[in-house]
Amino acid sequence: MEKPTEKKSKRTQRDYTFGFKLAVVAEVEQVDLTYKQAQKKYGIQGRSTVLVWLRKHGRLTWDYNPNAMPQTPNQRIKELEAQLAASEKRAKEAELKAKLLDTIIDVAEGQMGIQIRKKPVAGALERLRQKEQISLALACRLLGHSRQAHYQRQARALQQKQIADRVVELVQQVRLKMPRLGTRKLYYLLQGQLRELKVGRDKFFSILSDRALLVKPKKSYHKTTDSKHWMKKHRNLVEGLKVERAEQVWVSDITYIPTREGHSYLSLVTDGYSKKIMGYHLSEDLRAEGPVEALKMAVGKRKYGFSLIHHSDRGLQYCSQEYQQLLAAVQIKPSMTEKYDPYQNAVAERVNGILKDEFALERGFAHHLEAVQVIAESVSIYNTLRPHLSCHYLTPEQMHRQQELEVKQWKKKTSNTNALEVSI
């Protein structure tokens, strides 16, 4: 196989979305990574790019202080003595560790038949050679294989590293806009380039695992629904309904977005067939005006003239007179959940989770206007770039423009409801 020869494209600040910058800053300030490790992990170009982001958007102080007081001689002596004691302790621990590892290797090779001294030690040999602590001929003789085999293994390892580096670069390009996009969807988006590199699904997962690029799901809960009120609650019209086209059912929900000023609340209206976010609005309180603005945006983007059902929970915002009057004015039938089972509004709950997890909205913002900017950016990327399993890996925008494909559905085994239980 020929070695990849593509050159890295030069990036500018415009290539990094505002949401991506804030996500990197949050990860560094949570002490998950140093700023240099973050730069390497996400392939960010420029020596001080991440540091500039930290100084501009970070919550901590990242300014260099050239006026710091120098150490006195006594302080320096105490520091060196502490370093010497720590070095002696590490030397003793290293000796014990070496004995322990030798014993483990002997047991593994003797009882389990694992040839540890043959394959995994190539990197260790090269390190020792570079430090001039051992010659290659002596190392090969001690381990029982030829120098030719060592060089062949080294060439294969180099080729695999180059392929892995190229795969990581492709992943980083996608995650500039979708920082926490899952591996299955990444594989679908990149399968053309991966096929050229002869990287299959399992190897792709393995590379991302080795480079710590797999996404760990997050779970959080914050109650935004108040269904204990006197207003009229409508019956559930989507129970058992098969969704076969765009703009047959819209689902709505409210989720919280943390800021330093307090919580803001994101109202979403999503198409139950295509998963396209039709309307959204971020408000600073839980009054009905937020959901009403989101519904107005959705109505303005409506493409088809079909009969339409609007499904939501029984929150007072959706039961309010203002919201119900707007639904009646545009001839949309209201439908509401009848139980406290979240699977009765599963699509809306799932879209909330995607925005907050994959686009890192739940990490919080400095203020309300910053959150508004990032959410607008995230919704646009979600609608036009993110593929969905239930939409046959089409984006919501692509799925919304056609009416022929059948939505894939998975029913939760422990739930008694048949309402729009869709994995996306």
LUMLUM-786386 format. One record per residue (C-alpha): x, y, z; residue in one letter; chain; residue number from 1. Coordinates in steps of 0.25 Angstrom, whole numbers. Layout:
(node (X, Y, Z), A, A, NUM) ...
This chain:
(node (0, 0, 0), M, A, 1) (node (5, 14, -4), E, A, 2) (node (8, 23, 8), K, A, 3) (node (-2, 35, 9), P, A, 4) (node (4, 47, 3), T, A, 5) (node (-7, 58, 6), E, A, 6) (node (-2, 71, 12), K, A, 7) (node (-10, 77, 23), K, A, 8) (node (-18, 89, 19), S, A, 9) (node (-16, 102, 26), K, A, 10) (node (-27, 106, 35), R, A, 11) (node (-31, 120, 39), T, A, 12) (node (-40, 125, 51), Q, A, 13) (node (-52, 124, 43), R, A, 14) (node (-51, 109, 41), D, A, 15) (node (-53, 107, 56), Y, A, 16) (node (-68, 110, 60), T, A, 17) (node (-70, 118, 73), F, A, 18) (node (-77, 106, 80), G, A, 19) (node (-64, 98, 77), F, A, 20) (node (-55, 108, 83), K, A, 21) (node (-64, 109, 96), L, A, 22) (node (-64, 94, 97), A, A, 23) (node (-49, 93, 96), V, A, 24) (node (-47, 104, 106), V, A, 25) (node (-57, 97, 116), A, A, 26) (node (-49, 84, 114), E, A, 27) (node (-36, 90, 117), V, A, 28) (node (-41, 98, 129), E, A, 29) (node (-47, 85, 135), Q, A, 30) (node (-33, 80, 136), V, A, 31) (node (-36, 69, 126), D, A, 32) (node (-25, 73, 117), L, A, 33) (node (-14, 84, 116), T, A, 34) (node (-16, 94, 105), Y, A, 35) (node (-4, 87, 97), K, A, 36) (node (-11, 73, 99), Q, A, 37) (node (-24, 79, 94), A, A, 38) (node (-17, 86, 82), Q, A, 39) (node (-11, 72, 78), K, A, 40) (node (-24, 64, 81), K, A, 41) (node (-33, 73, 72), Y, A, 42) (node (-22, 76, 62), G, A, 43) (node (-23, 91, 64), I, A, 44) (node (-12, 99, 57), Q, A, 45) (node (-4, 110, 62), G, A, 46) (node (5, 109, 75), R, A, 47) (node (-3, 119, 83), S, A, 48) (node (-17, 117, 77), T, A, 49) (node (-23, 110, 89), V, A, 50) (node (-16, 119, 99), L, A, 51) (node (-22, 131, 91), V, A, 52) (node (-36, 125, 93), W, A, 53) (node (-34, 122, 107), L, A, 54) (node (-30, 137, 110), R, A, 55) (node (-42, 142, 102), K, A, 56) (node (-53, 132, 106), H, A, 57) (node (-48, 125, 118), G, A, 58) (node (-53, 127, 133), R, A, 59) (node (-39, 126, 139), L, A, 60) (node (-27, 135, 138), T, A, 61) (node (-18, 131, 127), W, A, 62) (node (-9, 143, 126), D, A, 63) (node (6, 141, 128), Y, A, 64) (node (12, 149, 140), N, A, 65) (node (27, 153, 137), P, A, 66) (node (28, 160, 150), N, A, 67) (node (27, 148, 159), A, A, 68) (node (37, 148, 171), M, A, 69) (node (50, 139, 168), P, A, 70) (node (53, 128, 178), Q, A, 71) (node (63, 131, 190), T, A, 72) (node (75, 122, 191), P, A, 73) (node (69, 115, 203), N, A, 74) (node (56, 112, 195), Q, A, 75) (node (64, 107, 183), R, A, 76) (node (72, 97, 192), I, A, 77) (node (59, 92, 199), K, A, 78) (node (53, 90, 185), E, A, 79) (node (65, 82, 180), L, A, 80) (node (65, 74, 193), E, A, 81) (node (51, 70, 191), A, A, 82) (node (53, 67, 176), Q, A, 83) (node (65, 58, 180), L, A, 84) (node (56, 51, 191), A, A, 85) (node (46, 49, 180), A, A, 86) (node (56, 43, 170), S, A, 87) (node (61, 33, 180), E, A, 88) (node (47, 29, 183), K, A, 89) (node (44, 27, 168), R, A, 90) (node (57, 19, 166), A, A, 91) (node (53, 9, 177), K, A, 92) (node (39, 8, 171), E, A, 93) (node (45, 6, 157), A, A, 94) (node (53, -5, 162), E, A, 95) (node (42, -12, 169), L, A, 96) (node (33, -10, 156), K, A, 97) (node (44, -16, 147), A, A, 98) (node (44, -29, 156), K, A, 99) (node (29, -29, 156), L, A, 100) (node (28, -28, 141), L, A, 101) (node (38, -38, 139), D, A, 102) (node (30, -48, 147), T, A, 103) (node (17, -45, 140), I, A, 104) (node (24, -47, 126), I, A, 105) (node (30, -60, 131), D, A, 106) (node (16, -65, 136), V, A, 107) (node (9, -60, 123), A, A, 108) (node (19, -67, 114), E, A, 109) (node (19, -79, 122), G, A, 110) (node (5, -82, 125), Q, A, 111) (node (-3, -74, 115), M, A, 112) (node (6, -75, 103), G, A, 113) (node (6, -60, 100), I, A, 114) (node (19, -56, 93), Q, A, 115) (node (20, -42, 100), I, A, 116) (node (35, -41, 98), R, A, 117) (node (33, -42, 83), K, A, 118) (node (23, -32, 78), K, A, 119) (node (20, -21, 89), P, A, 120) (node (35, -18, 92), V, A, 121) (node (39, -12, 78), A, A, 122) (node (36, 2, 83), G, A, 123) (node (43, 0, 96), A, A, 124) (node (56, -5, 88), L, A, 125) (node (56, 7, 80), E, A, 126) (node (55, 16, 92), R, A, 127) (node (67, 9, 98), L, A, 128) (node (75, 10, 86), R, A, 129) (node (73, 25, 84), Q, A, 130) (node (78, 27, 99), K, A, 131) (node (90, 18, 95), E, A, 132) (node (86, 8, 106), Q, A, 133) (node (86, -4, 98), I, A, 134) (node (90, -8, 84), S, A, 135) (node (80, -14, 74), L, A, 136) (node (89, -27, 72), A, A, 137) (node (89, -29, 87), L, A, 138) (node (74, -27, 89), A, A, 139) (node (70, -36, 78), C, A, 140) (node (79, -47, 83), R, A, 141) (node (73, -45, 97), L, A, 142) (node (59, -46, 91), L, A, 143) (node (62, -57, 82), G, A, 144) (node (59, -51, 68), H, A, 145) (node (66, -45, 56), S, A, 146) (node (70, -31, 53), R, A, 147) (node (62, -33, 39), Q, A, 148) (node (49, -37, 47), A, A, 149) (node (51, -24, 55), H, A, 150) (node (53, -15, 43), Y, A, 151) (node (41, -21, 36), Q, A, 152) (node (32, -20, 49), R, A, 153) (node (37, -5, 50), Q, A, 154) (node (33, -2, 36), A, A, 155) (node (19, -8, 38), R, A, 156) (node (17, 0, 50), A, A, 157) (node (21, 13, 43), L, A, 158) (node (11, 10, 32), Q, A, 159) (node (0, 7, 42), Q, A, 160) (node (3, 20, 50), K, A, 161) (node (3, 28, 37), Q, A, 162) (node (-11, 22, 34), I, A, 163) (node (-16, 25, 48), A, A, 164) (node (-11, 39, 47), D, A, 165) (node (-18, 41, 34), R, A, 166) (node (-31, 35, 40), V, A, 167) (node (-30, 45, 53), V, A, 168) (node (-28, 57, 43), E, A, 169) (node (-41, 53, 36), L, A, 170) (node (-49, 51, 49), V, A, 171) (node (-43, 65, 54), Q, A, 172) (node (-48, 72, 42), Q, A, 173) (node (-63, 67, 44), V, A, 174) (node (-62, 70, 59), R, A, 175) (node (-58, 84, 57), L, A, 176) (node (-73, 86, 54), K, A, 177) (node (-79, 74, 62), M, A, 178) (node (-70, 72, 74), P, A, 179) (node (-76, 60, 80), R, A, 180) (node (-82, 53, 68), L, A, 181) (node (-82, 38, 70), G, A, 182) (node (-73, 28, 64), T, A, 183) (node (-84, 21, 55), R, A, 184) (node (-88, 34, 49), K, A, 185) (node (-73, 38, 47), L, A, 186) (node (-71, 24, 40), Y, A, 187) (node (-83, 27, 31), Y, A, 188) (node (-78, 41, 27), L, A, 189) (node (-64, 37, 25), L, A, 190) (node (-65, 23, 19), Q, A, 191) (node (-61, 27, 5), G, A, 192) (node (-47, 32, 10), Q, A, 193) (node (-46, 21, 20), L, A, 194) (node (-48, 11, 8), R, A, 195) (node (-36, 17, 1), E, A, 196) (node (-28, 15, 14), L, A, 197) (node (-33, 1, 15), K, A, 198) (node (-39, 4, 29), V, A, 199) (node (-51, -4, 32), G, A, 200) (node (-61, -1, 43), R, A, 201) (node (-54, -9, 54), D, A, 202) (node (-41, -3, 51), K, A, 203) (node (-47, 11, 51), F, A, 204) (node (-53, 8, 65), F, A, 205) (node (-39, 3, 70), S, A, 206) (node (-32, 15, 65), I, A, 207) (node (-41, 25, 71), L, A, 208) (node (-41, 17, 84), S, A, 209) (node (-25, 17, 84), D, A, 210) (node (-25, 32, 82), R, A, 211) (node (-36, 34, 93), A, A, 212) (node (-46, 40, 83), L, A, 213) (node (-58, 31, 86), L, A, 214) (node (-69, 39, 91), V, A, 215) (node (-75, 36, 105), K, A, 216) (node (-90, 38, 107), P, A, 217) (node (-94, 48, 117), K, A, 218) (node (-107, 48, 126), K, A, 219) (node (-113, 59, 132), S, A, 220) (node (-127, 63, 137), Y, A, 221) (node (-134, 76, 140), H, A, 222) (node (-149, 78, 141), K, A, 223) (node (-155, 88, 132), T, A, 224) (node (-170, 83, 131), T, A, 225) (node (-181, 87, 141), D, A, 226) (node (-193, 79, 137), S, A, 227) (node (-200, 81, 150), K, A, 228) (node (-209, 93, 146), H, A, 229) (node (-224, 96, 143), W, A, 230) (node (-223, 98, 128), M, A, 231) (node (-228, 88, 118), K, A, 232) (node (-220, 76, 114), K, A, 233) (node (-222, 70, 100), H, A, 234) (node (-222, 55, 98), R, A, 235) (node (-211, 48, 91), N, A, 236) (node (-213, 47, 76), L, A, 237) (node (-200, 40, 73), V, A, 238) (node (-201, 28, 81), E, A, 239) (node (-199, 16, 71), G, A, 240) (node (-199, 26, 59), L, A, 241) (node (-189, 22, 48), K, A, 242) (node (-181, 34, 43), V, A, 243) (node (-180, 33, 28), E, A, 244) (node (-176, 47, 23), R, A, 245) (node (-171, 61, 27), A, A, 246) (node (-180, 70, 34), E, A, 247) (node (-189, 60, 38), Q, A, 248) (node (-185, 61, 53), V, A, 249) (node (-177, 72, 60), W, A, 250) (node (-172, 70, 74), V, A, 251) (node (-168, 81, 84), S, A, 252) (node (-161, 81, 97), D, A, 253) (node (-153, 91, 106), I, A, 254) (node (-139, 89, 111), T, A, 255) (node (-130, 97, 120), Y, A, 256) (node (-117, 103, 116), I, A, 257) (node (-108, 108, 128), P, A, 258) (node (-101, 121, 128), T, A, 259) (node (-93, 129, 138), R, A, 260) (node (-105, 138, 139), E, A, 261) (node (-115, 127, 142), G, A, 262) (node (-123, 117, 134), H, A, 263) (node (-128, 120, 120), S, A, 264) (node (-138, 111, 113), Y, A, 265) (node (-138, 106, 99), L, A, 266) (node (-151, 103, 93), S, A, 267) (node (-151, 94, 81), L, A, 268) (node (-161, 89, 70), V, A, 269) (node (-156, 77, 62), T, A, 270) (node (-162, 69, 51), D, A, 271) (node (-165, 55, 55), G, A, 272) (node (-162, 49, 42), Y, A, 273) (node (-149, 56, 37), S, A, 274) (node (-144, 60, 51), K, A, 275) (node (-142, 74, 45), K, A, 276) (node (-142, 86, 56), I, A, 277) (node (-153, 94, 50), M, A, 278) (node (-153, 105, 60), G, A, 279) (node (-146, 109, 73), Y, A, 280) (node (-145, 120, 83), H, A, 281) (node (-136, 123, 95), L, A, 282) (node (-143, 131, 106), S, A, 283) (node (-138, 135, 120), E, A, 284) (node (-151, 129, 127), D, A, 285) (node (-161, 119, 126), L, A, 286) (node (-173, 127, 121), R, A, 287) (node (-181, 123, 109), A, A, 288) (node (-174, 134, 100), E, A, 289) (node (-162, 125, 97), G, A, 290) (node (-170, 113, 92), P, A, 291) (node (-179, 122, 84), V, A, 292) (node (-167, 129, 77), E, A, 293) (node (-162, 115, 73), A, A, 294) (node (-175, 111, 68), L, A, 295) (node (-176, 123, 59), K, A, 296) (node (-162, 121, 53), M, A, 297) (node (-167, 106, 50), A, A, 298) (node (-180, 111, 44), V, A, 299) (node (-171, 121, 35), G, A, 300) (node (-162, 109, 30), K, A, 301) (node (-174, 100, 27), R, A, 302) (node (-172, 94, 13), K, A, 303) (node (-184, 85, 11), Y, A, 304) (node (-199, 87, 13), G, A, 305) (node (-202, 74, 19), F, A, 306) (node (-211, 72, 31), S, A, 307) (node (-202, 74, 43), L, A, 308) (node (-202, 69, 58), I, A, 309) (node (-194, 77, 69), H, A, 310) (node (-190, 67, 80), H, A, 311) (node (-184, 72, 93), S, A, 312) (node (-184, 69, 108), D, A, 313) (node (-195, 75, 117), R, A, 314) (node (-187, 87, 122), G, A, 315) (node (-194, 100, 125), L, A, 316) (node (-187, 107, 113), Q, A, 317) (node (-193, 97, 103), Y, A, 318) (node (-207, 98, 110), C, A, 319) (node (-207, 113, 110), S, A, 320) (node (-217, 121, 103), Q, A, 321) (node (-207, 128, 94), E, A, 322) (node (-201, 115, 89), Y, A, 323) (node (-214, 108, 87), Q, A, 324) (node (-219, 120, 79), Q, A, 325) (node (-207, 120, 70), L, A, 326) (node (-209, 105, 67), L, A, 327) (node (-223, 108, 64), A, A, 328) (node (-220, 120, 55), A, A, 329) (node (-211, 111, 46), V, A, 330) (node (-220, 99, 47), Q, A, 331) (node (-211, 90, 54), I, A, 332) (node (-217, 79, 63), K, A, 333) (node (-212, 79, 78), P, A, 334) (node (-207, 66, 84), S, A, 335) (node (-201, 63, 98), M, A, 336) (node (-195, 52, 106), T, A, 337) (node (-205, 45, 116), E, A, 338) (node (-194, 39, 125), K, A, 339) (node (-181, 43, 131), Y, A, 340) (node (-174, 33, 122), D, A, 341) (node (-163, 41, 114), P, A, 342) (node (-164, 31, 103), Y, A, 343) (node (-178, 38, 99), Q, A, 344) (node (-170, 49, 94), N, A, 345) (node (-157, 42, 91), A, A, 346) (node (-153, 49, 78), V, A, 347) (node (-153, 63, 85), A, A, 348) (node (-145, 57, 97), E, A, 349) (node (-135, 51, 88), R, A, 350) (node (-133, 64, 80), V, A, 351) (node (-131, 71, 93), N, A, 352) (node (-120, 61, 97), G, A, 353) (node (-113, 62, 83), I, A, 354) (node (-112, 77, 84), L, A, 355) (node (-107, 77, 99), K, A, 356) (node (-98, 66, 98), D, A, 357) (node (-92, 65, 84), E, A, 358) (node (-91, 81, 82), F, A, 359) (node (-87, 83, 97), A, A, 360) (node (-98, 92, 100), L, A, 361) (node (-100, 87, 114), E, A, 362) (node (-86, 92, 118), R, A, 363) (node (-91, 106, 120), G, A, 364) (node (-88, 120, 115), F, A, 365) (node (-83, 133, 120), A, A, 366) (node (-97, 140, 117), H, A, 367) (node (-110, 139, 110), H, A, 368) (node (-105, 145, 96), L, A, 369) (node (-93, 136, 95), E, A, 370) (node (-103, 124, 97), A, A, 371) (node (-112, 130, 86), V, A, 372) (node (-101, 131, 76), Q, A, 373) (node (-96, 116, 79), V, A, 374) (node (-110, 110, 78), I, A, 375) (node (-113, 117, 65), A, A, 376) (node (-99, 111, 59), E, A, 377) (node (-102, 97, 65), S, A, 378) (node (-116, 96, 60), V, A, 379) (node (-111, 100, 46), S, A, 380) (node (-100, 89, 46), I, A, 381) (node (-110, 79, 52), Y, A, 382) (node (-120, 81, 41), N, A, 383) (node (-111, 81, 29), T, A, 384) (node (-99, 72, 33), L, A, 385) (node (-102, 62, 44), R, A, 386) (node (-107, 48, 39), P, A, 387) (node (-118, 40, 46), H, A, 388) (node (-119, 25, 48), L, A, 389) (node (-134, 26, 47), S, A, 390) (node (-133, 34, 34), C, A, 391) (node (-124, 24, 27), H, A, 392) (node (-112, 33, 30), Y, A, 393) (node (-118, 45, 23), L, A, 394) (node (-118, 59, 29), T, A, 395) (node (-131, 64, 35), P, A, 396) (node (-131, 74, 23), E, A, 397) (node (-129, 63, 13), Q, A, 398) (node (-140, 54, 19), M, A, 399) (node (-150, 66, 20), H, A, 400) (node (-148, 68, 5), R, A, 401) (node (-153, 54, 1), Q, A, 402) (node (-166, 46, 5), Q, A, 403) (node (-162, 32, 0), E, A, 404) (node (-153, 26, 11), L, A, 405) (node (-159, 19, 23), E, A, 406) (node (-154, 24, 37), V, A, 407) (node (-147, 13, 45), K, A, 408) (node (-153, 11, 59), Q, A, 409) (node (-149, 3, 71), W, A, 410) (node (-159, 1, 82), K, A, 411) (node (-154, 1, 97), K, A, 412) (node (-156, -13, 102), K, A, 413) (node (-160, -8, 116), T, A, 414) (node (-170, 3, 111), S, A, 415) (node (-185, 1, 109), N, A, 416) (node (-186, 13, 99), T, A, 417) (node (-185, 12, 84), N, A, 418) (node (-183, 27, 82), A, A, 419) (node (-172, 31, 73), L, A, 420) (node (-161, 23, 79), E, A, 421) (node (-150, 26, 69), V, A, 422) (node (-135, 24, 71), S, A, 423) (node (-127, 36, 64), I, A, 424) 
